[in-house]
Amino acid sequence: MSTLVPARLLPIGPGHPAARLYSRARRNLLPRHDRLVAVAGRWQHEHLAQLGVRPVVTLSCETTQIGPADETYTVSGRTLARLHPGLSAPALLSVVRLPTWARAEVLRPDARLVLVADGIEYAGNLGTLVRTADAAGAVVLVPTNATFRLTHPNVFDASRATVLTIPVLEYDDVAAARRDLTAAGFTAYVADPAAAVDYLTVDYGHRKVAIVVGSEGDGVAPEWRTPDLTRVSIPMRGRADSLNVAVSASVLLFDATSRMG
């Protein structure tokens, strides 16, 4: 049963601060440190309600159900078209703050599996990697050199809201990410289509494992291609020379999970 409740709210126009906040979040124009993401749609709001996530702002257009938020309003169909072109009534719009995670609480001694995503080119791929890490039981996603912010709406949609629940530690500097993973006892295995080592031959043993995947265009950054790290490949049986990054991550993560001991 839905946990959303009937809405009887103050109507606002596109110039209201709450409406402008949603518009800027949807276009990913808010400061990175605000960690605010625009959320639109019924299933997305059902997920928020199930997770007990309270939006900063929620706007309702011709819908009878809405969850609790710090600020709640109604908007007309015309205002909806201004705030979110292409979306039609009935509709729910919200602005949600992503959680922050401390390195020490995530890279803890009992953590076994991490997914590192380097230089990801598309917001949808980044969101799918969040979802993949969650599904495979990774304790954290570590983006390095990310082109897109986690607050991009496509990241939220592709993650199926798991960006709200799985820890994400973002690094601009590969060296810092490697330093923290090494200090936490992780051994990195780098996905590289040109690598001579078949991923099925890797003996993970009882190690703490960090699977590193890169962009579909350039692969991982040079800082992940050093001799001290093992590079692994997924053999291609057909004409294609590589897989989508999220598919590659799925293959490597689920295999590592089954064989880590």
VMD Tcl script that draws the C-alpha trace (Angstrom):
set ca {
  {0.00 0.00 0.00}
  {1.26 3.47 -0.86}
  {2.55 5.63 1.97}
  {1.74 8.79 0.02}
  {-0.99 10.97 1.51}
  {-3.58 13.40 0.06}
  {-2.26 16.84 -0.83}
  {-4.03 20.14 0.03}
  {-1.33 22.63 -0.72}
  {-0.58 26.26 -1.53}
  {-0.43 26.90 -5.31}
  {2.72 28.59 -6.65}
  {4.03 29.83 -9.99}
  {7.36 29.39 -11.80}
  {8.88 32.43 -10.06}
  {8.47 31.01 -6.56}
  {11.79 30.04 -4.89}
  {10.70 26.41 -4.57}
  {9.85 26.24 -8.28}
  {13.14 27.88 -9.22}
  {15.01 25.42 -7.00}
  {13.46 22.48 -8.85}
  {14.17 24.05 -12.23}
  {17.83 24.61 -11.39}
  {18.19 21.11 -9.91}
  {16.65 19.56 -13.04}
  {19.20 21.39 -15.18}
  {21.98 20.42 -12.75}
  {22.87 24.07 -12.12}
  {23.02 24.03 -8.32}
  {26.39 24.08 -6.51}
  {27.97 20.63 -6.28}
  {28.24 20.84 -2.50}
  {24.45 21.22 -2.15}
  {24.03 17.59 -3.33}
  {20.48 18.31 -4.52}
  {18.85 16.23 -7.26}
  {15.57 16.71 -9.13}
  {13.19 13.75 -8.95}
  {10.12 13.43 -11.16}
  {7.58 10.65 -11.56}
  {5.32 8.29 -9.66}
  {7.68 5.34 -9.17}
  {10.48 7.63 -8.05}
  {8.27 9.11 -5.34}
  {7.07 5.68 -4.29}
  {10.75 4.78 -3.77}
  {11.28 7.94 -1.70}
  {8.32 7.04 0.46}
  {9.47 3.45 0.92}
  {12.95 4.62 1.91}
  {11.60 7.25 4.27}
  {13.42 9.99 2.35}
  {11.95 13.44 2.99}
  {12.41 15.80 0.02}
  {13.55 19.36 0.49}
  {10.71 20.50 -1.81}
  {7.81 18.69 -3.47}
  {5.55 20.14 -6.16}
  {2.27 18.48 -7.13}
  {0.41 18.97 -10.40}
  {-3.12 17.57 -10.58}
  {-2.32 14.54 -8.45}
  {-4.11 13.55 -5.28}
  {-1.22 11.85 -3.50}
  {1.99 13.34 -2.17}
  {4.54 12.36 0.46}
  {5.86 14.50 3.33}
  {8.48 17.12 2.45}
  {10.09 20.13 4.09}
  {8.09 22.32 1.70}
  {5.09 21.23 -0.38}
  {3.14 23.14 -3.05}
  {0.87 22.66 -6.03}
  {1.61 23.92 -9.53}
  {-0.57 24.34 -12.62}
  {-0.11 22.46 -15.86}
  {1.36 25.59 -17.41}
  {3.91 25.93 -14.61}
  {4.71 22.22 -14.89}
  {5.52 22.73 -18.58}
  {7.88 25.56 -17.63}
  {9.62 23.59 -14.91}
  {9.87 20.25 -16.68}
  {9.26 20.40 -20.45}
  {7.76 17.22 -21.85}
  {6.18 16.12 -18.57}
  {2.38 16.19 -18.36}
  {-0.10 16.16 -15.50}
  {-0.68 14.42 -13.20}
  {2.88 14.76 -11.95}
  {5.03 14.93 -8.86}
  {8.29 16.88 -8.76}
  {10.74 16.93 -5.86}
  {14.19 18.09 -4.89}
  {16.06 15.56 -2.75}
  {19.38 15.85 -0.95}
  {21.79 12.98 -1.52}
  {23.44 11.51 1.58}
  {27.11 12.06 2.33}
  {29.43 9.25 3.41}
  {32.62 9.31 5.45}
  {35.52 7.26 4.11}
  {36.12 5.56 7.46}
  {32.54 4.33 7.79}
  {32.52 2.89 4.26}
  {36.04 1.48 3.78}
  {35.80 -0.31 7.09}
  {37.74 -3.47 8.05}
  {34.89 -5.86 7.17}
  {34.28 -4.32 3.71}
  {35.14 -6.83 0.98}
  {34.09 -5.51 -2.44}
  {34.31 -2.07 -4.07}
  {33.48 -0.83 -7.57}
  {35.63 1.98 -8.96}
  {34.22 3.86 -11.97}
  {36.82 6.00 -13.73}
  {36.03 8.75 -16.24}
  {32.45 7.66 -16.92}
  {31.14 9.62 -19.90}
  {27.35 9.35 -19.54}
  {25.04 10.09 -16.63}
  {22.93 7.03 -17.43}
  {26.00 4.77 -17.26}
  {27.01 6.26 -13.91}
  {23.51 5.63 -12.53}
  {23.51 2.08 -13.85}
  {26.88 1.47 -12.20}
  {25.43 2.64 -8.88}
  {22.60 0.14 -9.31}
  {25.03 -2.60 -10.40}
  {27.25 -2.06 -7.37}
  {24.20 -2.31 -5.14}
  {22.96 -5.50 -6.83}
  {26.35 -7.22 -6.61}
  {26.81 -6.42 -2.93}
  {29.64 -3.91 -3.30}
  {29.96 -1.75 -0.20}
  {30.66 1.45 -2.15}
  {30.95 2.98 -5.60}
  {34.09 5.08 -6.05}
  {33.84 7.45 -9.06}
  {37.13 9.01 -10.18}
  {37.45 11.65 -12.90}
  {33.66 11.61 -13.27}
  {32.29 13.67 -16.15}
  {28.80 13.83 -14.65}
  {27.72 14.71 -11.15}
  {25.77 12.28 -9.02}
  {23.09 14.96 -8.87}
  {22.30 14.66 -12.59}
  {18.64 13.51 -12.81}
  {19.59 10.71 -15.23}
  {21.90 9.25 -12.57}
  {18.99 9.02 -10.14}
  {16.67 7.45 -12.72}
  {19.21 4.91 -14.00}
  {20.17 3.94 -10.45}
  {16.51 3.24 -9.63}
  {16.99 5.39 -6.53}
  {19.88 3.26 -5.20}
  {22.04 6.41 -5.30}
  {20.18 7.25 -2.08}
  {21.20 4.04 -0.31}
  {24.56 2.74 -1.55}
  {27.57 4.74 -0.35}
  {29.41 6.75 -3.00}
  {32.87 8.24 -2.42}
  {33.82 10.70 -5.16}
  {37.45 11.47 -6.00}
  {38.79 14.04 -8.45}
  {42.28 12.64 -7.95}
  {43.02 8.99 -8.87}
  {46.09 9.01 -6.64}
  {43.97 9.88 -3.60}
  {41.47 7.12 -4.40}
  {44.26 4.58 -4.82}
  {45.91 5.71 -1.61}
  {42.68 5.33 0.41}
  {41.83 1.94 -1.10}
  {45.33 0.63 -0.45}
  {45.28 1.93 3.10}
  {41.98 0.10 3.63}
  {43.55 -3.14 2.39}
  {41.96 -3.42 -1.07}
  {43.63 -5.03 -4.08}
  {42.58 -3.40 -7.37}
  {41.80 -5.33 -10.56}
  {41.49 -3.10 -13.62}
  {39.17 -3.95 -16.51}
  {41.02 -3.55 -19.82}
  {39.87 -5.19 -23.11}
  {43.52 -5.45 -24.17}
  {44.70 -7.21 -21.01}
  {46.23 -10.66 -21.37}
  {44.75 -11.94 -18.09}
  {41.32 -13.58 -18.45}
  {39.12 -12.49 -15.55}
  {38.14 -16.13 -14.91}
  {41.76 -17.02 -14.11}
  {42.11 -14.47 -11.31}
  {42.48 -15.98 -7.85}
  {40.80 -13.49 -5.54}
  {41.37 -15.71 -2.54}
  {40.40 -13.93 0.65}
  {41.41 -10.49 -0.55}
  {39.46 -7.28 -0.28}
  {38.74 -6.57 -3.94}
  {38.31 -3.31 -5.86}
  {37.06 -3.78 -9.43}
  {38.02 -0.80 -11.62}
  {36.13 -0.01 -14.83}
  {36.61 2.92 -17.19}
  {34.88 4.92 -19.89}
  {33.78 3.18 -23.09}
  {35.81 5.62 -25.17}
  {39.19 5.80 -23.46}
  {39.03 3.13 -20.77}
  {40.68 3.89 -17.44}
  {43.08 6.77 -16.82}
  {46.85 6.10 -17.06}
  {47.06 6.21 -13.25}
  {45.10 2.93 -13.19}
  {47.39 1.29 -15.78}
  {50.50 0.95 -13.61}
  {52.52 -2.31 -13.49}
  {51.64 -2.95 -9.85}
  {47.94 -3.43 -10.67}
  {46.47 -6.51 -12.36}
  {44.60 -5.75 -15.56}
  {41.92 -8.24 -16.59}
  {39.83 -8.74 -19.71}
  {36.50 -10.35 -20.57}
  {37.04 -12.52 -23.68}
  {34.90 -11.42 -26.63}
  {33.44 -14.37 -28.57}
  {31.83 -12.40 -31.39}
  {32.62 -9.35 -33.49}
  {32.26 -6.80 -30.69}
  {35.55 -5.80 -29.09}
  {34.09 -4.59 -25.78}
  {30.97 -4.42 -23.60}
  {28.99 -1.56 -22.14}
  {30.76 -0.46 -18.96}
  {27.86 -1.44 -16.70}
  {27.67 -4.88 -18.30}
  {31.41 -5.35 -17.81}
  {31.11 -4.26 -14.19}
  {28.27 -6.74 -13.65}
  {30.28 -9.65 -15.06}
  {33.34 -8.84 -13.00}
  {31.53 -8.01 -9.75}
  {29.29 -11.07 -9.69}
  {32.20 -13.33 -10.61}
  {34.35 -11.81 -7.86}
  {31.52 -12.19 -5.35}
  {31.18 -15.89 -6.15}
  {34.92 -16.62 -5.88}
  {36.29 -14.37 -3.16}
  {36.11 -17.05 -0.49}
}
mol new
graphics top color blue
foreach p $ca { graphics top sphere $p radius 0.5 }
foreach p [lrange $ca 0 end-1] q [lrange $ca 1 end] { graphics top cylinder $p $q radius 0.2 }
display resetview
